[in-house]
Amino acid sequence: MVIGVDNIELRSEKARSVIGQIPPIIVRMGIAIMSIIIITFLLVSYFIKFDYIIKTTAYLEQKSDSITVIIKIPANEINKIKHGQKVILSFDNIPYLYNKKLVTEIISVPNVIDISSSGGYFFTKITLTNEILIENGSEFKISTKIELNAEILAGKTSFLERITEPLKSLNKI
């Protein structure tokens, strides 16, 4: 007589229920480890700060002995702009002037927004003096109005602030 496999019960109902469960200690340890990882990430992202740079466009124009710089600031970044912040003007988009840079600073924060089909922008004006214009013993002379890349160093910010910033603006609505 052959006994079918269907008729053999290897374990009792109680044994199967114990085998099928994940031990509670493993569940608690998993939750604790995940919590520690999340808390560590939040602490590290709060304490490690990096430079917040606003990349924009600047226009240079020669006027008599000085050069006027008009910086185009996106409207959503204006609350980060303050008097005295450094502005780095780079000539990277002009042939043969790669790595040439001028460093100046914000003199006044604009309060009038210019709205067009391309977006909303604030424009601030800076006049470059001769001390700024001389770099490595050579002077700059601008023959036409030119467009440059500009970077405004808007201070230090943490990764956590950068993540929560959009949530704060949503909360104000």
C-alpha positions in Angstrom: 0.0 0.0 0.0 1.4 3.4 -1.1 0.5 6.3 1.0 0.0 9.5 -1.0 1.9 12.6 -0.2 -1.4 14.5 0.3 -2.2 12.4 3.3 1.0 13.1 5.3 1.0 16.1 7.6 4.5 17.0 8.5 3.8 19.6 11.1 1.0 20.5 13.4 -1.0 23.8 12.9 0.7 25.4 15.9 4.2 24.5 14.5 3.3 26.0 11.1 2.0 29.3 12.7 5.3 29.7 14.7 7.4 29.0 11.6 5.4 31.4 9.5 5.9 34.4 11.9 8.8 36.9 11.9 10.1 37.0 15.5 9.1 40.3 17.2 12.7 41.1 18.2 13.8 41.2 14.5 10.9 43.6 13.7 11.8 45.9 16.6 15.5 45.9 15.7 14.7 46.7 12.0 12.5 49.6 13.1 15.2 50.8 15.5 18.0 50.6 12.8 15.9 52.4 10.2 15.1 55.2 12.8 18.7 55.6 13.7 19.6 55.9 10.0 16.9 58.5 9.4 17.9 60.5 12.4 21.6 60.4 11.5 20.8 61.6 7.9 18.7 64.5 9.3 21.5 65.5 11.7 24.2 65.4 9.1 22.1 67.3 6.6 21.4 70.0 9.2 25.1 70.5 10.3 26.9 70.2 6.9 26.6 73.5 5.1 27.5 74.4 1.5 27.6 77.7 -0.5 24.3 78.6 -2.0 25.1 80.0 -5.5 22.5 81.8 -7.7 23.5 81.4 -11.4 22.3 84.1 -13.6 23.2 86.5 -16.4 24.9 89.8 -16.4 25.3 92.5 -19.1 28.5 94.6 -19.3 28.6 98.0 -21.0 31.4 100.5 -21.3 30.4 104.1 -20.2 33.3 106.5 -20.4 36.0 105.4 -17.9 33.8 102.9 -16.0 32.0 99.7 -16.9 28.4 99.2 -15.8 27.2 95.8 -14.9 23.5 94.9 -15.0 22.7 91.7 -13.2 19.5 89.8 -14.0 18.2 88.2 -10.8 15.3 85.6 -11.0 12.3 86.7 -9.0 12.1 83.6 -6.9 15.7 84.2 -5.7 15.4 87.9 -4.6 14.8 87.1 -0.9 18.3 85.6 -0.8 20.0 88.7 -2.1 21.7 91.1 0.3 23.9 94.1 0.1 27.6 93.2 0.0 27.2 89.6 -1.4 30.0 88.6 -3.9 29.2 88.4 -7.6 31.6 86.5 -9.8 31.4 87.5 -13.5 32.9 84.9 -15.8 33.9 85.4 -19.4 33.5 81.6 -20.2 31.0 82.3 -23.0 33.4 84.6 -24.9 36.0 82.9 -27.1 39.7 83.1 -25.9 38.7 84.4 -22.4 38.0 81.1 -20.7 38.7 81.3 -16.9 38.8 85.1 -16.8 36.7 86.3 -13.9 35.8 89.6 -12.3 34.7 89.7 -8.7 32.5 92.5 -7.4 29.6 92.8 -4.9 25.9 93.7 -4.8 25.6 97.4 -4.0 21.8 97.7 -3.8 19.0 95.2 -3.7 16.3 96.0 -6.4 12.7 96.3 -5.4 11.0 96.6 -8.9 10.2 93.4 -10.7 10.3 93.3 -14.5 7.7 90.8 -15.8 7.9 89.6 -19.4 7.0 86.4 -21.3 10.3 84.9 -20.4 9.6 85.3 -16.7 10.0 87.7 -13.7 13.3 89.3 -13.0 14.9 91.9 -10.8 17.7 94.0 -12.3 20.5 95.5 -10.2 23.2 97.8 -11.4 26.9 97.8 -10.4 29.6 100.1 -11.6 33.1 98.5 -11.8 36.0 100.7 -10.7 39.5 100.6 -12.1 40.8 98.5 -9.1 38.3 95.7 -10.0 39.0 95.9 -13.7 42.7 95.3 -13.5 43.5 91.6 -13.3 47.0 90.2 -13.7 48.3 93.5 -14.9 45.9 93.9 -17.8 42.9 96.2 -18.1 39.5 95.3 -19.5 38.0 97.5 -22.2 34.5 96.6 -23.4 33.7 97.7 -26.9 30.1 96.5 -27.1 27.4 95.5 -24.7 28.1 91.8 -23.8 26.4 89.1 -21.9 28.2 87.1 -19.2 27.6 84.3 -16.8 27.2 85.6 -13.3 27.2 83.7 -9.9 25.9 85.4 -6.8 27.3 83.9 -3.6 24.2 84.0 -1.4 25.6 82.6 1.7 25.8 79.2 3.3 22.9 76.8 3.6 22.4 73.3 4.9 21.0 70.4 2.9 18.1 70.2 5.2 17.2 73.9 4.7 17.4 73.4 0.9 15.0 70.5 1.1 12.5 72.2 3.5 12.6 75.6 1.7 9.8 74.7 -0.9 7.7 73.3 1.9 7.9 76.7 3.8 6.8 78.6 0.7 3.8 76.2 0.3 2.9 76.8 3.9 2.7 80.6 3.3 0.0 80.2 0.7 
